[in-house]
Amino acid sequence: MAEVTVDVDLYDFDTDDLVEELESRGYVCERGHRTQEDEPVEVIAEKAYWQIRDGLEVTPEIRDVIAALTGRIL
């Protein structure tokens, strides 16, 4: 059996398209996931964004996650 590896950047896809594709494969998708504190992830990401802007040191991966959730580049 042949195997192919493909590098895909999820930023190239619209969120609605990704949700539609997952749902077509039988997955259940929800928007606005919440944390244990019942606060939307987007709100936490926004708070983290401002903390990082104020000098909090984080890894490049965390910066990417915050940028993806807030739409703001750090």
HUKA-V262546 format. One record per pair of residues at least 6 apart in sequence whose ideal C-beta (glycine too) atoms are under 7 Angstrom apart, sorted by the first residue. I is the first residue (numbers start at 1). J is the second residue. D is the distance in Angstrom with one decimal. If there is no record, write none. Layout:
I:J:D / I:J:D
This chain:
19:29:4.6 / 22:29:5.4 / 23:29:5.8 / 32:40:5.3 / 33:41:5.1 / 34:40:5.8 / 34:41:6.9 / 35:41:6.4 / 35:44:6.1 / 41:69:6.4 / 42:69:5.7 / 45:66:5.4 / 45:69:3.7 / 45:70:5.0 / 46:70:5.7 / 48:66:5.4 / 49:66:5.3 / 49:70:5.1 / 49:72:5.6 / 49:74:6.9 / 52:58:5.8 / 52:66:6.6 / 52:74:5.6 / 63:74:4.7 / 66:74:6.3 / 67:73:5.6 / 67:74:6.1
